[in-house]
């Protein structure tokens, strides 16, 4: 398997905005392709409101959910401002 690690995999397909894992749960790899440029709405108080967009949520939560050598792979929107 990748990086010569033993094969012990746990694939999860879930609503990661509403069901992000507990802070003590760490991952070797997080792969995400969120809807781009979407603002997060607080649905009945279930979502932390300090995130503006899904990309912001993914980066912040993803970084804190990785093991020491973990990898975060995400498709995010880049904004290039012309003046």
SVG drawing of the C-alpha trace seen along z (x, -y; Angstrom):
<svg xmlns="http://www.w3.org/2000/svg" viewBox="-33 -48 40 53">
<polyline fill="none" stroke="black" stroke-width="0.4" points="0.0,0.0 1.0,-3.7 4.2,-4.6 4.9,-1.0 2.3,-1.0 0.2,2.0 -3.2,2.2 -5.7,1.0 -8.2,-1.3 -11.3,-3.0 -13.2,-4.8 -15.9,-7.2 -18.4,-8.9 -20.5,-11.3 -21.6,-14.9 -18.3,-16.1 -19.7,-19.6 -22.4,-18.3 -20.5,-15.2 -16.8,-16.2 -14.9,-13.7 -14.1,-14.5 -10.9,-16.6 -9.0,-13.6 -9.6,-11.5 -6.6,-11.9 -6.2,-10.8 -3.2,-9.9 -4.9,-11.3 -8.0,-13.4 -9.3,-13.8 -12.1,-16.2 -13.7,-17.9 -16.2,-20.3 -18.7,-22.4 -16.6,-25.5 -17.4,-29.0 -20.3,-27.9 -21.0,-29.9 -21.7,-27.8 -25.1,-28.5 -25.7,-27.6 -28.4,-25.0 -30.3,-24.9 -27.1,-25.6 -25.3,-22.4 -22.4,-24.1 -19.6,-26.2 -20.3,-29.7 -16.6,-30.9 -16.1,-29.6 -17.2,-31.7 -16.9,-29.2 -16.6,-25.4 -13.0,-25.9 -12.1,-27.7 -13.9,-24.9 -12.0,-22.2 -8.5,-23.8 -9.0,-24.6 -10.7,-21.4 -8.5,-19.3 -5.2,-20.5 -6.2,-19.9 -7.5,-16.4 -4.2,-15.1 -1.6,-13.0 2.0,-14.4 2.8,-13.2 -0.7,-13.3 -1.7,-14.7 -4.7,-16.9 -5.8,-16.8 -8.5,-19.2 -9.9,-20.9 -10.4,-24.5 -11.3,-27.7 -8.6,-30.2 -9.4,-33.9 -7.2,-36.1 -8.2,-39.7 -7.4,-41.9 -6.9,-45.6"/>
</svg>
